[in-house]
Amino acid sequence: MISLSRTVHRILSAVAVAGIFTFALWHKVEAEQIADPRQAMVSVLSSSGPHPSLGDQAGVWDRFVGTWDCEYTFFLKDGNVRHSRGELEFGWVMGGRAIQDIWMTYPTEAGKEHGIDTSLRFFDPKSKMWQVVFISPEHNAVVTVRGGTEGDRIVLRRVDDDGSMLRWSFNDIKADSFTWHGETSRDDGKTWKLEEEHHMKRRIANIVKVSTSQSNAPAEKPPSTVAYKRLASLVGEWRGTQGKTEIKLTYTVTADGSVLMEEYRAGKDTMVTMFTVDGDHLIATHYCTAGNQPQMITPTITEPLAKSLIFSLSRVTGMKTPGDWHNTGLTLTIDDPKHLTQLWTYESNGKKGTNTFRFTRTL
């Protein structure tokens, strides 16, 4: 699945590996097979669907359950390209609280063994991210990444000890196909090198029925909630510049997922903006180094998937005089999963102006 020489791997202890990955497949076995003690754990491991506690997050991976035929492509260091074929299996395990996949590569020569790797994926409610542990016994290596949905993709990331960055992504996701990318960056995310591109086609004979979590989907959510969820896809780290000053944005979710917090750092300055849902619109409360706190709101949300959200001043606290410098609005535009633009308006002693910032995702 991956070009292991490109990534610094963390090798887990033998106990941890044995505890998680002693299984290889989760397919249900026939009743007479279960009597075999060597199959008992495999039969218990398998789950028919996701655990109810996952809620909407189950849909991130549930659509992949089943068997996929794979065309693997590896872009090698020497400029050559290597192709191989195999299959990918997805299924729920551990009471539906995790989903496991098996990556299999078919041998290219008679008498050779097939390659087999696996990943275990589980949702961390604290970080609101999927944690993924990938293990390749053949290479004695383990890779951990984390992430989730970003627009219409699934993106998983990690930063290694040497500062190099790894990005795995599921792209062009359809009911019967998707494309997997493995990329690395050695310049802090400014440029990315594609090392792997794998094309997956669902095996028709193994199309599974829609899971309980999908067939019993909850009622459609309000547009403001959908818009907030899209905004929450910004979770991670972003960088931009203002003149010669580097700006770092960090987005995290807090208050059980109901608040998106943006932390802005530029030189010695630190500011925070909190985004929340309020009825049919969103609110952005900005805690400024000027010592005031403008609260800005959107109009009623009618197009929750629009690229831009426009926040206008509702009120401001902490002003010492009416002419104090303060922000009066924010237009936040998600240009694509890797690029973000913020246009801030401000007023000071009756004079108005704008500041535009452009950011690129680094984590």
N, C-alpha and C positions, 0 to 999 in steps of 0.2 A: 504493500500500500504506500509506503513512504520510502524516500531515499535517506536512509538512516545516517549516512556519513555527513549529511548537511545539518544535522541537529544534535545538540548536546543532550544526552538522555540521562534521566535520573533512574537508577536501578533500584527498584523496591526490594525490601527485605524478602527473604524466602518465605517467611511466614505470611506476610501480606499477600504475596503473589499466590501462594497456595490457597489462601482463604478466599480469594476473589476469582482466580482464573483456573482452578483445577478442572473446571468444565470446559468443553469445546463446543458442544452443540446443545440446543435446547428443544429439538423436535420431540414431539410426544412419541412415546414408545407404546407398543401393543401391550395388552395386559399380561401376556405370558412373559414378555421381556422384563417387566418390572420386577418379576420374581428374582431376576438376576441381581444380586446386591451391587454389582458394578454399574447397573443402570438406575439404581434407586435415586441417587442424588440428581441425575439428569431429569428424571420425571418430576421431582419436587421443584426443581429450579424453574421450569417452564411456567409461564403465566398466560392466560387467555387474552388478557388485555391490560391497559394501564390502571393503576390504582386511582380511585376517585379523588384522592388528595391532590393529584397533579392538576386537576381542573383543565383550563385551556392549554396549559403547557404540554399536556399529553399529545395535542395535535401537532406539535413541532416534529415528533418522530413517528407517530402512529401511522402516518401515510406511507412510511417506508417498509412497514412490516411485510415480509414475504421474501421471495427470491428474485435476484436481479442478475442478468448476464452482463459481464463487464469486458470492456475493451480498455486495457491499461496502456498508458503512454508515459514514458520516463525520459526527461531531457537530461542527458548526462553531462558531466563536467567537461568532457573532451569535445563536446559539440554533437556527439552522436545521439540518436533517438532509439530507444528500445521499446518494442511493443510486446504485449502478452495478453492472454485471455484468462478469464476466470469467472467467479461468481461471488455474489455478496448476499448474505442472509441477515435479515433483521427480525428480532422477536423480543417480546416483553419477558422479563425474568424477575425473580426475587419478589413475588407477590405483586408485580406490576409497578413497583417503585423504581425500577431501572429498566433500560432497554439495552440489549447486547447485539453486536453485529459480528459476523464472521467474514473475513476477507480471504478468499481462496484464489490461488494462482495455479492454473493448470501446468503440468510439466511440458516442456518443449521437446524432450527426448524420451524414448522408451526406457523404462527402468528407473527414471528419475522420480523423486517424490514431489507431490504437490506442495506449494507453500500455503501456510495458514496462519493468520494473525487475527486478533480480536480486540474489540473495544467495549467498555462498559460505560454507559452514560446515565447520569442521575442528576436531578434538579436540586440546586442549592437555594432554598427559599431566602436565605440571608442575603446572598449576593444577587439573587434573581437571575442566576446564570446556570447553564448546564455545565457540569463538570464531566470531563471525558478522560478516561484512562485507556490508552492504547498499549497493547503488549505484543511483542514479537519474540516468542521463545527462540526461534531460529537465530535471531541476532542478539539474544540476551539483553533486550532493551525495552524500556518503558518510556512513553511520552505522555505528558499530561497537558491538556488544553482546556479552555473554557470559553463560553460565549452563548450565542442564541440567535434568534431571528433578527435580521437587519433588512428591512424592506421585504423583498420577496426572496431573500437568500437566508441561508444559515451560515454563520461565520464563527469560527473557533480560533483562538489565539493563544500564544505564549511568548514570553521573552526569556531567552536563555542567559546563563551566567556571563557569557562573553558579550552580551548586548545584542546579539543577533535575534531577529524576530521571525516567528513562524505563524503562518496563517493557512488554515484549512477551510474550505468553503464548499457548500452545496449550491449549485447554480442552475438556472433554467429548470426549476423543479416542476414537473408535470406528473399526471397520474401514472404514466407508463415510462418515464425517462427522467434523468437528471445528469448533470455534469459535476464532477468533483475536481477541485483544484487544490494543489499543494504548492505554497509559495513561501519564499524566504526573503528577508531584507537585512542588509548589513549596514544601512545608513540611516537607522532610526525611522524607518518607514517612508522615507522619501521616494525610494524606488523599490520595486518588488520583482523578483525573478521567479518565473513559473518553472517549477521542477517536475510537476506531475499533472497530468490531465487525464481523467478517467471518465469514460462515457458508459452510462448504465441504462439498460433496457429491462423493463419488468418481464419476467418469464410468465407468459400468458397462462400457462397451465396452473400457475400458483397465485393468481390474483385472489386476494383475500377480501372478505366482506368488510364493509365499513364497521369499525369498532363501535362498541357501546358508547364510548366517549363522544363519537361523532354523530351517531344516529340519534342520541338523546341530547343533542347540542342545546345549550341554553338559548333563551330568547335573544334577539339581536340587541347588541349593546348600543347605548346612546352615542351619537356622533362625537360628543366631547370626550367620552371615555376612549373611543377608538383613536381620536387625535392624541390623547395623552399617551396611549400605548405606543403610538408611532414616535412621539417625542422621547419616550423612555428607551427607544432603540439607540439613543445617543450614549448610553452607559459605556464608559471607557475613558480613554485619554486622547486629547486633541492638542495640536500645536499650531500656532500662527505667529505673526510678528506685527509690531507697530513701530515703524521706523526701524531702529536697530535693536529694539527691545523684544525679546522672545516672550510669547504668551503661552501659558499652558492652561487648558481647560480640563477639569476632571468631572465627569458626571457619575453620580451614584443615586440609587433609589433608597429611600428610608421610609419610616412610619408605615411599615408593613406594605410597602410598594405604592403608597398613596401620594408620595412626594418625590419629585425628581429634583436633586440638588446639583447645581452647577457651581464649582469652585474655580474662580479665575485668579491666576497668579501671573504677575508681570513685575519683574524686579522685586522690590520690597512690598509691593501692593498686593493685597488679597481681598477679593470681594466674593460674595455669594448671591446667587439667585435661586429662588425656590419656585417650582412650577407645580400647580395643583389643579384639580378639577373643581369647578363650582357650578353645579347645575348644567346649563347648556353651553357653558364657555370655560375657558381656562384662565387662570390667574398666574402672573409672574410677579413675585415680590423680590426687589433687588436691594441688597444691603451694601451700600456704596461707601467707598473710602471718604467721600465728602461728608459722611456722617448722617445722611438722610436715607430714607427707605421708600422709594416710589413703588406703588402697587399698580400694576398694569393689567388690563384684561383684554381678551379677544372679543369680537362680536360673537353672536350665536354661531356655533360651529355647524355648518351645513355640508362642508366638504372635508371630512376628517382625514383624507389621504392626500390633500393638497400639499405641495412642496413647502409652502410658506405659512407661517402663523404670524398674525399681526396683533401685537399687544399695544394698547393705547392707555395713557395715564388715567387712572381712576382717582387716586389720591396720593399724597405723599406725607410722610411723617418725618420728624427730626429736623425740620427747617428752622433755622434761627431767624432768618429774614425772608420775606417773599422773593427777594432777588437772588437768593442762594443758587449756586449751580446745582442742577438736578436733571436726571434723565426723565424724558417725557414719553418714550415709546421704544419698542423693540420689534423688528421684523426678523424672525428666525427662519432661515431657509435651509432645508436638508437637500442639498444639490444632488447627492447620491450617497451611498453608504459610507463613502470615505471623505466626503467634503461637506463642509458646513459654512454658511455665511450668516453673520449677524450685522444688522444695521441698527444702530442706536441713535435716537434723537435726543437732544438735550436743550436746556434753556438756562441762561445766566444773565441776570439784570436786563431782562427783556430781549436779549439776543438769542437766536436759535441756530442750531447747527446739527451736523450728523457725523458719526464715526462708523466706518465700515471695517469689519474684521473678517478674515477668511481663515478657516482652520482645516487641517488635514488630520484624519484619525491616525494615531500611533499605536493604540492598543484597544 
